[in-house]
């Protein structure tokens, strides 16, 4: 029995040590210089492997890189580089491994003054390029100007400012950071609820005694009446000392740092009322009942705790978008390894794994279909409700739902690299960002609390000494000034609205880069739309099949012959013809010989002893094939509509015309109508010829066209529009759109386009529905309206409230209730954005 117990203990100790080691284990890639042969790489690998703290090392001579797994509690990056230097080689950390941003969870913040102080503390650390703090999420981010800045330095700076900081990894879906945040928020809400109940039960009797007139107590026996002040003291003391300790503790901590925040105001106000009352109770005993303000001290703390509790609950609701996104991921995946199928945890999935997804299951990660066919519901990612057909070679997105068939696919992106993980990171970054409109609130927050303390002091002196109101009355008025001031509402006005707005955007397949993008999007008056891939599908389709009356072939036969011949071509028009033939179930495998591609003109081939040509007028003319006036007229009519018309000739005679065009997306007309209702000037930008561009513009109802614009000139056209005083949004999807997207006031990338375009944009549409652009602009305008309402209420509330309290027209308990509700009202107003519904869908 003892041996068994000893083994269990040994296993537990080993497991604990392993877990601890895993937390400290890190992997880094180093660039190596000075290697000339395999002996060099072997020497470095051996030297690193022998270094204490290095778990594993591998050196690649071809790439001149070393990959090292090491225990960061034993050796750091500098130590690894020094080891390689000692071996006679050079080493430096790879640029992509150098951290440029660090995220922190901040504890101890209670108001906008706190977040402003933490932001200043982080910004002052040498090597920090930029820092931001979000009061609504209790998060901070730091952009590093130099890799020499350490996490320990940043945490120490926050500690010295009087707050706590903990590094959090920028979200990958395998991270537990979001769970930790949720647990912290839940604990905070429960703690506040317990304190609120405790404080409320004790405060109610005190408040009742304070509000009851003196003559109303005369019917009670004298001995009870004489104990009233002591009963009030007994009830108010636990409220002030226990329930109010969170405020007193933070105030004392801030005092050590010569700093004041909202906790300072609450602690000063309630302590002044309580200690004043205690002094008079000691001096006058039961006679002090009409000289004390125990009710004010107790009720102020209770009402502020009530407001804090409501605020914590509301702030939790404002971050639901991230929780919803995180909940989308599958927990497990069914993989095929060594010919066997079995389920594994999502974190164990690696790139190139073969994954099986059955009907009704979630697709665990991004990948490419190897075999099988099914419809996949991608609405949770793209916002488009119609399931998308998937077959071999098609891409699938993690977190989408497989509807009705079995899919077997190869994992191409896992963990932090999946589309869902990138979306979560973008939403997190956006929710942690600031809008320029917040700058005024930040500036005010920095001086707000000292200014309020100054106003309270002036109020006390004025009433006590200049207006002869008496010490007690002057104290009441100054306490009212202290407790009605609410820097919280200033700090929450912008971030809560941005959190809800960007989260709502993500729910609709719209990723907004941050508060600055939201603010700029509100002011858009001109929208520039790239044609190919944005207004159109970006791929040619056969739109018309016209027989020329030779009687040699039916429509299906003509299309089948053309597809069989074009099977040997790689031209986009050939792809369009083949796709049309497949969709109509036509046989495209007819035997073809003597295939010849005529660059720029078309193709020739023999099929069943027939000579077939497909191409331009010039190819037909050079081959001696005459076209009738009717055929030429029909071709011109098709080309006037922006289509490319090609002739199909069989045995020296024109048999038909095939028209191919990049067709308009089904939602483009609806989107254009929505832009027009918003009062936007609509401009189409394209490299196509003016004739084709005008045909598309006329069909969509676009009045202004910029045609034949070279890719490198698109940004110049946007710049020219800006020089006319226009606020320009550019919508595009290709690599050649990236400069124009970056130049525009707001760049909007279609998510079905390239990564380069999305990187250059301020707003990314995950799907291809152009109406989402109108939704994004509408959401931006509504979010900015909400921010303005919040800031207006916060400034007006504080301006009027402090003024009324200073002139003696406000009871401190009413002031405390108003203060508690002010921040709640700001958060609640932001939460109204959750009811946002796109008007264009």
Secondary structure, DSSP 8 states (H G I E B T S, - for coil): -HHHHHHHHHHHHHHHHHHHHHHHEEEEEEEEES--SHHHHHHHHHHHHTSTTEEEEEEETTTTEEEEEEETTT--HHHHHHHHHHTT-EEEE-GGGS--EEEEEEES--SHHHHHHHHHHHHTSTTEEEEEEETTTTEEEEEESSTT--HHHHHHHHHHTT-EEEEE----TT--HHHHHHHHHHHHHHHHHHHHHHHHHHHHHHHHHHHS-GGGGTTS-HHHHHTHHHHHHHHHHHIIIIITHHHHHHHHHHHHTT---HHHHHHHHHHHHHHHHHHHHHHHGGGGGGT--HHHHHHHHHHHHHHHHHHHHHHHHHTHHHHHHHHTS-SEEEEEETTEEEEEEGGG--TT-EEEE-TT-B--SEEEEEE--EEEE-HHHH---S-EEE-TT-EE-TT-EE-SS-EEEEEEE-GGGSHHHHHHHHHHHHHT---GGGHHHHHHHHHHHHHHHHHHHHHHHIIIIIS---HHHHHHHHHHHHHH--HHHHHHHHHHHHHHHHHHHHHTTEEE--HHHHHHHHT--EEEEEIIIIIEEEEEEEEEEEE-S-SS--HHHHHHHHHHHHTT--SHHHHHHHHHHHHTT-------EEEEEETTTEEEEEETTEEEEEE-HHHHHHTT----HHHHHHHHHHHHTT-EEEEEEETTEEEEEEEEEEEE-TTHHHHHHHHHHTT-EEEEE-SS-HHHHHHHHHHHT--EEE-S--GGGHHHHHHHHHHTT--EEEEE-SGGGHHHHHHSSEEEEETTS-HHHHHH-SEEESSS-THHHHHHHHHHHHHHHHHHHHHHHHHHHHHHHHHHHHTT-S-HHHHHHHHHHHHHHHHHHHHGGGG---S--
